[in-house]
Amino acid sequence: MHAQKTRVRFAPSPTGLLHVGNARTALYNWLFARHTGGEFLLRIEDTDLDRSEARHETQLIEDLKWLGLNWDEGPGVEGPHAPYRQSERLDIYREHTGRLLREGKAYRCFCTGEELEAERARAVAEHRPQVYSGRCRSIPQADSEARAAVGDTFAVRLRIPDQPLRFHDIVRGDVEFASETVSDPILVRSSGVPVYNYVVTVDDALMEITHVIRGDDHISNTPKQVAIYEAFGWPVPEFAHLSTILGSDRERLSKRHGATSIASFREMGILPEALVNYLALLGWGAEGGTRETFTPEELTHEFKVERVTAAPAVFDWAKLHWLNRHYLKLSEPLRLVTLATPYFENAGFLLADANAATVGWLEKLLALFLPSLDQLDQLPAKAAFIFRFDSAAALNEEENSALLATESAQKVLAAFAERVRRATGSIRPDQFKLWMNEIKTETGAKGKELFHPVRIALTGAHSGPEFDKLIPVIEEGSQLELPVHVLSVRERVEQFLAA
Ligand code: GLU
């Protein structure tokens, strides 16, 4: 266990939707905090005013809540290190810049854009690394202040010590960067806007972050951040850089690979617990096992950051669907009804304010499709035959017409129709079973020969949910007041024979 209370943060920039990679970063931070009994902070990194938008922050917060990743400090919760939005912390950064300048740890750089460009061009021509020459490093303090006082514009640069920059990474081990490759990084641009590396370090230090867990796209920033900690004399936190997530073609996961935003997974009807379980396994595995299903509580118990793998993880839809099916089957029926209703509503099959009878019926309807449901948005298509039975289309279907063309199929259908027409009231599953036995004896048809024609007549396809469950759903559905009329067994058979 960690002697000091662990404190980690998720520090998203509200410039767009929360995607798989960042959501995994948030989750690993959250799991680490919960596993170690520490604290999880949320900090909004919105210093890029042109690209940051309030609606993205709102969506981000909604996504994190949906995933169940609650924070101990941050927007909406506040806490002793407020504010938690970088745009509200500019005075803090300014104050710290003043300190670094006074102590000579940073200096004003008066180089113009053209001068720096010329320097770069020379470096390229001479095949040298394109790093800042350090021209303004040696401007005496008094001159520097005098120039600033008369309004010369300047950037603020950190004076990088002439020694390699090292840090320890929990995932990658010891990492070292030569100081020449880092040069003197800009902390504050000449526009007065502080840069990411600077503000992130000031905030992480002031917010007493002990472990920085983030994507490995930041690994080259880390030596600069380490140098900033050292300039202030602050303790350097531990780092854990998480590997990139790849698509199935082993290219960096992007929109090309389909949906990657948390909002879109939610819209598709992926359950949050399935996504959390899936993201947890994307670069981490529990000790000594091949187990793959974990509730958030189990993850919290099992999650050791030391077991995060350095190898890139490959996003696997089949596995996400497998987990989603698993959690859909474990869900309370009423919860599923609530989650599924909007999809049916959008398809025009249901109205939002379903009455108790409809809710009860929906529970049964959902149970029909659960065994093969990857995501909830597949429901309207899967259940379309219940709401909009199209006998003509079913008959036109090549495989169906071939199955129905046989003499045996015709006999079976005729015998079935006869019984349906004779029956009074709703058709019950036990009655249906009895009929099928009689028809079997009467026609000599059995197995597929017996069941396929009847199934096509009732559903339009030769495979689908079990009749035992299907018959009540059709019959009860036909009694309900819905935006579309669900045809009863009798109506289906009549329509089918007429088509
Ligand atoms: N705002 C940065 C990002 O979204 C945070 C990186 C970090 O965790 O330091 O990439």
Residues whose N, C-alpha, C, O or C-beta is under 5 A from the ligand:
A	BS01	LIG	A11 P12 S13 E45 V200 R214
